[in-house]
Amino acid sequence: MVKLDDIDRKILRELQKDGRISNLELSEKVGLSPSPCLRRVRMLEDTGLIERYVAVVNPARVGLGLTVFARVSLISQDAASTDHFARCVMSLPEVIECHLMAGECDFLLRIVTRDLDAYRAFQVEHLTRIEGVRSVKTDIPMQRIKLTSELPV
C-alpha cells in the first residue's frame, strides 16, 4: 500500500471526477503549482494507484439498454473449473464484470445487452454452454439507484 497525503487524496478525488482535467486546472484545485502537481500525478500512475483513464459510455445510447446480474453456479468449484469459467467469460464482451464469489453462487456477472430477448439468447448460446456450468440465475434490476467508479479516498 502506498502512503497518501492530503494532496494526493485531493488529486485522486479530482481525477476520479474528471480524468481529462488539465494539469493547470488540477493544480489550482489541489493547491499546488503545475510542475509538482504533474510529478504527483505521474507518481500515482507509476505506483499503480491510477491504473488507467477511460471514457464512461452511456450503455443505453449505444443500444445496450438492459443490465442484468447473473449468479452462476458450477458443477465443481475446483481450481480447474473456476479457471476455465473465468477464461471463457473473459472473451464475452457482454460481461462487463465478473466476480468469483464466496456464498450461494460461484460467480456473479454484470451483463449488458440490447434487451431481454438479446440476454436470453446470450444466456442460451454462451453462458449455459460453458463446460461446468450447473445453473444461471438472473436478477433484473428495476431501477439504478447509484453507479459510480469513484472510490472514497
Secondary structure, 3 states (H helix, E strand, C coil): CCCCCHHHHHHHHHHHHCCCCCHHHHHHHHCCCHHHHHHHHHHHHHCCCCCCCCCCCCCHHHCCCEEEEEEEEECCCCHHHHHHHHHHHHCCCCEEEEEECCCCCCEEEEEEECCHHHHHHHHHHCHHHCCCEEEEEEECCCCCCCCCCCCCC
